[in-house]
Amino acid sequence: MIGYLTGTFRAPDLVVTDTGVGYQVALTTPPDTGETVELYVETVVRENDISLFGFTTRQEQALFAALVTLPKVGPKAALALLRDVGAATVVTAITAQDPQPLTGAAGVGPRLAASIAANATLPTSVTDAYTGDNHAPSPAPQPVIDALIQLGYPEPAARAAAREAAAEQPEAELPTLVRRGIQLCSM
């Protein structure tokens, strides 16, 4: 399974790695062509298809994974919810059990929206990330990135791990963030 990709974005949904391998990845918000991207990838395997869905944060990936476990919500509907409605609105609608905002996504009618709002169970990390005042991911602290790079981890992985460690433990000291970053890089 592919869990993380970094590379250059090529339109419409192609990410080319530094080694020249291209992956077709469905994204919620495609970046500009030629832009370097870091993506957490959800791999969906079906009988006759393997599809990759890319997300800029682990929380968005976890939200997608939670949505596709629901009855009648496939990867395309889950991606449409995140793309058309937005992760913060989806989380708010689910926690408030309000199906109306979910109907703004392509392919999500009133019945499916009601089912999602009533039955979805979201991980705590997802609700915590999107129910506060600030919906942007935490910035990656540079000293943590530098420490992880000095330990031999590649810069994109170090940056992603530092960002996630800071998001999980915003008040933590540098040694704690570095230890968590090492754990995340080793996953």
Protein Blocks (a to p, Z undefined) as FASTA:
>chain_A
ZZbdcdddddfkbccdfkopacddddfbdcdehiacdddddddddfkbccddddfbfklm
mmmmmmmmpghiafklmmmmmmmnopklmmmmmmnopaklmmmpghiafklmmmmmmmpc
cdfklmmmmmmmblcdcdddfklmmmmmmnopafklmmmmmmmmmmmmmmbcfklmmmmm
mmmmmZZ
